[in-house]
Each structure stands twice: as structure tokens, then as C-alpha cells.
Amino acid sequence: MELNLNKLKELLYENQAIRTKIQQDYGFERDPKNIDEFSRLLISSLNQPVRDINREISNSELFEAAVKSLGSNSRNWVTFISKEESLRTQLFNYDPLKTYENSNSLVNDLRPFFPGQSCSNDVNAVLKWAKKLSNIENYYSEYIKQVMNGFNKLHQNKFNVEIDEKNLFICIAGFFANPPSKWEGEEFLSCIDLHRDFAVLKFYGMGYPLTSEFLRNLGWNGFKPDRHIKRLFDNWLDVENILPVSEIKFLLDINGRKNKDLIDYIKYSLIGHKISPKNISLSEVDNFVWAVGAYVIKKGKESNYDSDVLFRIPTISNT
């Protein structure tokens, strides 16, 4: 069984009011002529193309990805992105060192860019990221890729193969959103600082969903199971029984933690993997599901939609 992505696109496109609202919210560069163009413009406006996760990533790119992830926290994305160019200027074109050097004067200046209840926490997290990236050169290579290598080696030792990238996404998000106190993979880390205190690696201001958004901003391919995704999956599927226990357990085992939030994060991410069409990136599927939850099948409206029509039996090729 897999998600009928064409049906999701229809739900977003067929109602003119919803279609117009999405176009306005995401700043489409032109009016789409048909459903295919609408879908392409929606995905391109989110600016999360899948890229090589082993490439070199600068601290400036990391800082931008972190700021945009924090900007999506508990607020309408259009509210944040409409002011992003001005924010970019305030943050010296996402230069973490210059931002850190001016952090005292920036505290109040940044508040209008992060409206809502999480404003103070998000602004503080932005400035903490600036400090972290100012003090650690090549953070992606020196820390994130080190942990990636640890998960790969640990998985190889247990299963004789490298971990695939979609499950590595879950492991990295799980690790940096809430680092374990102890981790089997530390023996494979060559950076001398990493094995001393994993807590210092915590991604400031980010739980599992925002850490997933951060990774996708960097070109990683994965699901971000936030409240909309989880609500729709709960309505559409038997989430407690759709996955074998072993699929969740092995990711918990190599992550070194077993708290409920991590279990839920892994479970809903794996469900996303299971129901996604094979020829579409996980990030793209997630964005369509999220948009349907945010704009069409809103909380309390789930019973108005027959979930059976949202799924199809995948075609099996005889070749």
C-alpha cells in the first residue's frame, strides 16, 4: 500500500480558495496553468532539493539552515519567509561570526522576525547557533559527519552493511535533537572532543521535527513528522500495527535512547517511508502530506475525507 500522491495534489489544487491561499502563502512566481505546474511550484518554493549529504557544507550554510528551521517553529511559514530577506541582512548574510560579535545588540532587533510564543526561545537559539559556529570551524565535517560515520560503522558491525540514507536521517535527527549520555558508536569517532560530553552537541532550540527540518534545509531526504503528519497518519492508518516491532527497535538500539518522543519520531518517520511512492523523495511526499493537513484536512475535518481513496496498491512490474 502506498500513498496516492496524485490524489493529494488534487485536494490542494481543486478548491480555488485553497489553491489561491497556497499561491499567496508560498509566493508563487506565476499563476500555475495546471495541477502539475502548481505542484512543481509548491515544491520549488520550499527550497529543499535533495543533495549529496557527504558534500562540504560551510558554517554559513549551516547557520542559514538553522535559522530557517527555527523560523518555522510554531508560526505560519509565510509570516517568517516574507521577512527573510531583511533578516538575512540583520544576520550579515548568515555570517555566524559577525552575528556572534554583534549578538548583544541583535537580541531585540531579531524579535520581530520570530513572532509568537516561542519568540524568545527562537531568538536565543539563533544567537547560540552563531556562537557555536563561530567557535567550531567546519562544524558539519568535524561533528555531524563524524556522528554519521559512527552510525555507519555501528550499523556495519551489527548488520554487515552501511545504514541507508533514509534511516541515517532518522538517526542523525534523533541524536542531535536529544543526544544520549552514552552511545556505542563513540568508539568510531576520531574527533577527540565528541566522546566526552554528547550533550554539548544538542541542536539549539530544536526537537525532533525542527532538527528534521534543519537537515532537509541542508538537502537531506526525510520526513518531518510534526503534528499535521502525525494527525493524518493516525487518521489514515493503524499506526500501532503497521510496522514490525523490529523496524523500530534496531533504530532505537543504535541511537542509544528509548524515550517515548524518540520512539514516536522513529515510528512516524518509518511509516512515512513505508507509504511513500518509490520514485518520489521522502521530503517531497512529506511536504504534500503536510500541506494537505494544513490547508485541506484540518483538525476535526478528517471524517469528511475517505482515507481509502488516498492510497493505492503499487503496480508491480513484470520486467
C-alpha positions, 0 to 999 in steps of 0.5 A: 500500500502506498500513498496516492500522491496524485490524489493529494495534489488534487485536494490542494489544487481543486478548491480555488480558495485553497489553491489561491491561499497556497499561491499567496502563502508560498509566493508563487512566481506565476499563476500555475496553468495546471495541477502539475505546474502548481505542484512543481511550484509548491515544491520549488518554493520550499527550497529543499532539493535533495543533495549529496549529504557527504558534500562540504557544507560551510558554517554559513550554510549551516547557520542559514539552515538553522535559522530557517528551521527555527523560523518555522517553529510554531508560526505560519511559514509565510509570516517568517519567509516574507521577512527573510530577506531583511533578516538575512541582512540583520544576520550579515548574510548568515555570517555566524561570526559577525552575528556572534560579535554583534549578538548583544545588540541583535537580541531585540532587533531579531524579535520581530522576525520570530513572532509568537510564543516561542519568540524568545526561545527562537531568538536565543537559539539563533544567537547560540547557533552563531556562537557555536559556529563561530567557535567550531570551524567546519562544524558539519565535517568535524561533528555531524559527519563524524556522528554519521560515520559512527552510525555507519560503522555501528550499523556495519558491525551489527548488520554487515552493511552501511545504514541507508540514507533514509534511516541515517536521517532518522538517526542523525535527527534523533541524536542531535535533537536529544543526544544520549549520555552514552552511545556505542558508536563513540568508539568510531569517532576520531574527533577527540572532543565528541566522546566526552560530553554528547550533550554539548552537541544538542541542536539549539532550540530544536526537537525532533521535527525542527532538527528534521527540518534543519537537515532537509534545509541542508538537502537531506531526504526525510520526513518531518513528522510534526503534528499535521503528519502525525494527525493524518497518519493516525487518521489514515492508518493503524499506526500501532500495527503497521510496522514490525516491532523490529523496524523500530527497535534496531533504530532505537538500539543504535541511537542509544535512547528509548524515550517515548518522543524518540520512539514516536519520531522513529515510528512516524518517520518509518511509516512515512517511508513505508507509504511513500511512492518509490520514485518520489523523495521522502521530503517531497511526499512529506511536504504534500502530506503536510500541506494537505493537513494544513490547508485541506484536512484540518483538525476535526475535518478528517471524517469528511475525507475517505482515507481509502481513496488516498492510497493505492496498491503499487503496480508491480512490474513484470520486467 
